[in-house]
């Protein structure tokens, strides 16, 4: 399972920002179109994925993961095929983005529930930290390779690599011989009209998860909304070559190894609540630095420094958040809760990316980045303030026989 995850993660690293890059370099898309690509696709994908939480909950998870990987492989491969015959268009990129987003949500929900049976409860934080480090190491290695491949072989090279990683991931999951029982429904878990909302109901009624959930929507949405804006700013307005664009996001990812490696030690020393509160605040203060990017080596160094600070904070925070979320989620609601979390994150990214694109079109990409950097400074107000809000989990939520899922699929 970890091998399949690593292959998938490294494929995502090589294909980092592939669709915005293709939109800019091949289709000469405007800032509004690039932001729409990052907004409309995930938004439509979230709508498609809405009924998938209950559907995944009561099915064997391994076949679901395989099906989602194969779906992503098939739809992503349509891009190089269309490019080869001269038929690639912006609408196709939107469709691919939507299907990939929906499949990602279903895959993440299924893999979380499936891996809960493969990892011991006491190793929950360790498992999440290791998957986090795999994600960041793949991004550190992948984008420079992807940028070099684009320069040598053309703009759709990284898309082919990304598609093949889905296929290899599916083959890896197929190779798992562990027997999986079909989830049983009881009187409480039968499909019902309100079941689509069970994940959100759990997130919004839990005193600790509610603040963490709302904080994550704002932080992740604003950070991801700056990605297409930075693509336009760096590639078009400041004249960065693709390899420097890739390097600017790859080199700081080495900081992800530092943060994820420290997660277990700092939680043991300072406690879960203090880390969520302190590091959750720190990850929000750096984004404004991207507004000061200039051409040349100084500008490249600025992007790397800001991204390094953000990534160290995120890689320490994310495993602790993932651990807390899983410790406080009932076993029969994991898939629905993870689906609700992913759909909400996609929706937040879509809305904020769309707003960022409109603002960039009316003003400039740099102005939109400044606004995002200022708004994110308010996000720590949503974090739980009292330690009793981040209370120890009930034993019935995580029984002795339960096992935790690993981190979400990086795509």
Residue pairs with C-beta under 8 A, 6 or more apart in sequence:
1 111
1 114
1 115
1 118
1 172
1 173
1 176
1 406
2 130
2 131
2 134
2 406
3 172
4 168
4 169
4 170
4 171
4 172
4 173
5 111
5 131
5 134
5 169
5 406
5 409
6 134
6 138
7 165
7 168
7 169
7 172
8 69
8 165
8 166
8 168
8 169
8 409
8 410
8 411
9 134
9 135
9 138
9 410
10 138
10 141
10 142
10 165
11 142
11 161
11 162
11 163
11 164
11 165
11 166
11 168
11 169
12 138
12 139
12 142
12 162
12 165
12 410
12 411
13 138
13 139
13 140
13 141
13 142
13 143
13 145
13 146
13 250
14 142
14 143
14 145
14 146
14 149
14 158
14 161
14 162
14 165
15 142
15 146
15 158
15 159
15 161
15 162
15 165
16 139
16 142
16 143
16 146
16 158
16 246
16 249
16 250
17 143
17 227
17 231
17 245
17 249
18 146
18 158
18 159
18 162
19 37
19 41
19 93
19 96
19 97
20 34
20 37
20 38
20 227
20 228
20 231
21 150
21 155
21 158
21 231
21 235
21 242
21 245
22 79
22 88
22 93
22 155
22 156
22 159
23 29
23 33
23 34
23 37
23 90
23 93
24 34
24 231
24 232
24 235
24 236
25 150
25 155
25 235
25 242
26 83
26 88
26 155
26 156
27 33
27 88
27 89
27 90
27 93
29 37
29 90
30 361
31 228
31 229
31 232
31 357
31 360
31 361
31 365
32 357
32 358
32 360
32 361
33 90
33 357
34 228
34 231
34 232
34 357
35 225
35 228
35 229
35 353
35 354
35 356
35 357
35 358
35 360
36 94
36 353
36 354
36 357
37 90
37 93
37 94
37 97
37 228
38 97
38 224
38 225
38 227
38 228
38 349
38 350
38 353
38 357
39 349
39 350
39 351
39 353
39 354
39 357
40 94
40 97
40 98
40 350
40 354
41 93
41 94
41 95
41 96
41 97
41 98
41 100
41 101
41 350
42 97
42 98
42 101
42 346
42 347
42 349
42 350
42 353
43 98
43 346
43 347
43 350
43 351
44 94
44 98
44 101
44 102
45 97
45 98
45 99
45 100
45 101
45 102
45 103
45 104
45 105
45 346
46 101
46 102
46 105
46 342
46 343
46 344
46 346
46 347
46 350
48 98
48 99
48 101
48 102
49 101
49 102
49 105
49 106
49 339
49 342
49 343
49 346
50 196
50 343
51 196
52 102
52 105
52 106
52 109
52 339
53 109
53 196
53 198
53 199
53 335
53 336
53 338
53 339
53 340
54 191
54 195
54 196
54 198
54 335
54 336
56 64
56 106
56 109
56 110
56 113
56 335
56 339
57 109
57 113
57 183
57 189
57 332
57 333
57 334
57 335
57 336
58 183
58 185
58 189
58 191
59 182
59 183
60 180
60 181
60 182
60 183
61 110
61 111
61 113
61 114
61 180
61 335
62 110
62 114
62 173
62 176
62 180
64 106
64 107
64 110
65 107
65 110
65 111
65 114
65 170
65 173
66 170
66 173
66 174
68 103
68 104
68 106
68 107
68 110
69 103
69 107
69 166
69 167
69 169
69 170
69 173
70 166
70 167
70 170
71 99
71 103
72 99
72 100
72 103
72 104
72 107
72 163
72 166
72 411
73 163
73 164
73 166
73 167
73 170
75 95
75 96
75 99
75 100
75 103
76 96
76 100
76 159
76 162
76 163
76 166
77 160
77 163
78 92
78 96
79 88
79 92
79 93
79 96
79 156
79 159
80 156
80 159
80 160
80 163
82 88
82 89
82 92
83 155
83 156
100 411
101 346
104 342
104 409
104 411
105 339
105 342
105 343
105 346
106 339
107 409
108 338
108 339
108 342
108 408
108 409
109 334
109 335
109 336
109 338
109 339
109 342
110 335
111 405
111 406
111 408
111 409
112 326
112 334
112 335
112 338
112 405
112 406
112 408
113 334
113 335
113 338
113 405
114 180
114 405
115 127
115 403
115 404
115 405
115 406
116 326
116 331
116 334
116 402
116 403
116 404
116 405
117 180
117 403
118 178
118 403
119 127
119 403
119 404
119 405
119 406
120 403
121 398
121 400
121 402
121 403
121 404
123 404
124 323
124 326
124 327
124 404
125 263
125 264
125 267
125 319
125 320
125 323
126 264
127 404
127 406
127 407
128 263
128 318
128 319
128 322
128 323
128 404
128 406
128 407
129 260
129 261
129 263
129 264
129 319
130 260
130 406
131 319
131 406
131 407
132 256
132 259
132 260
132 263
132 315
132 318
132 319
132 322
132 407
133 256
133 257
133 260
133 261
133 315
135 256
135 407
135 410
136 253
136 254
136 255
136 256
136 257
136 260
136 311
136 315
137 253
137 254
137 256
137 257
138 410
139 249
139 250
139 253
139 256
139 410
140 250
140 251
140 253
140 254
140 256
140 257
141 250
142 250
143 245
143 246
143 247
143 249
143 250
144 243
144 246
144 247
144 250
146 157
146 158
146 161
146 246
147 241
147 242
147 243
147 244
147 245
147 246
147 247
148 243
148 246
149 157
149 158
149 161
150 157
150 158
150 242
151 241
151 242
151 243
183 332
185 191
188 332
189 332
195 336
198 333
198 336
198 337
198 340
199 333
199 336
199 337
199 338
199 339
199 340
199 341
200 340
200 344
202 209
202 329
202 330
202 333
202 336
202 337
202 340
203 209
203 210
203 213
203 337
203 340
203 341
204 210
204 213
206 328
207 384
207 389
207 391
208 324
208 328
208 384
208 389
208 390
208 391
209 324
209 325
209 328
211 382
211 383
211 384
211 389
212 276
212 280
212 321
212 324
212 325
212 383
212 384
213 341
213 344
214 382
215 280
215 379
215 380
215 382
215 383
216 321
216 341
216 345
217 344
217 345
217 348
218 348
218 375
218 376
218 378
218 379
218 382
219 280
219 283
219 284
219 376
219 379
220 345
220 348
220 349
221 345
221 348
221 349
221 351
221 352
221 353
222 287
222 352
222 372
222 375
222 376
222 379
223 287
223 310
223 372
223 376
224 349
224 352
224 353
225 349
225 352
225 353
225 355
225 356
225 372
226 287
226 290
226 356
226 368
226 369
226 372
228 353
228 356
228 357
229 356
229 357
229 360
229 365
229 368
229 369
229 372
230 290
230 303
230 365
230 369
231 245
232 360
232 365
233 293
233 365
233 366
233 369
234 240
234 244
234 245
234 248
234 293
234 303
235 242
235 245
237 365
238 293
238 294
238 295
238 299
239 295
240 248
240 295
240 299
240 300
244 300
247 300
247 304
248 300
248 303
248 304
248 307
249 303
249 307
251 304
251 308
252 304
252 305
252 307
252 308
252 310
252 311
253 307
253 311
254 308
255 308
255 309
255 311
255 312
255 315
256 311
256 312
256 314
256 315
257 315
258 312
258 315
259 311
259 312
259 313
259 314
259 315
259 316
259 317
260 315
260 316
260 318
260 319
262 316
263 315
263 316
263 319
263 320
266 275
266 316
267 275
267 320
270 278
271 387
272 320
272 323
272 324
272 390
273 384
273 387
273 389
273 390
274 387
275 316
275 317
275 320
276 317
276 320
276 321
276 324
276 383
276 384
276 390
277 380
277 383
277 384
277 385
279 313
279 316
279 317
279 320
280 317
280 380
280 383
281 380
281 383
282 313
283 310
283 313
283 314
283 317
284 376
284 377
284 379
284 380
285 377
286 306
286 309
286 310
286 313
287 306
287 310
287 369
287 372
287 373
287 376
288 370
288 373
288 374
288 376
288 377
289 302
289 305
289 306
289 309
289 373
290 302
290 303
290 306
290 369
290 373
291 366
291 369
291 370
291 373
292 302
293 299
293 302
293 303
293 366
294 302
318 407
319 407
322 407
322 408
323 404
324 390
325 337
325 341
326 334
326 398
326 404
326 405
327 393
327 397
327 398
327 404
328 393
328 397
329 337
329 397
330 396
330 397
331 397
331 398
331 399
331 402
334 405
338 405
338 408
342 408
352 372
356 368
356 371
356 372
357 368
359 367
359 368
359 371
360 367
360 368
384 390
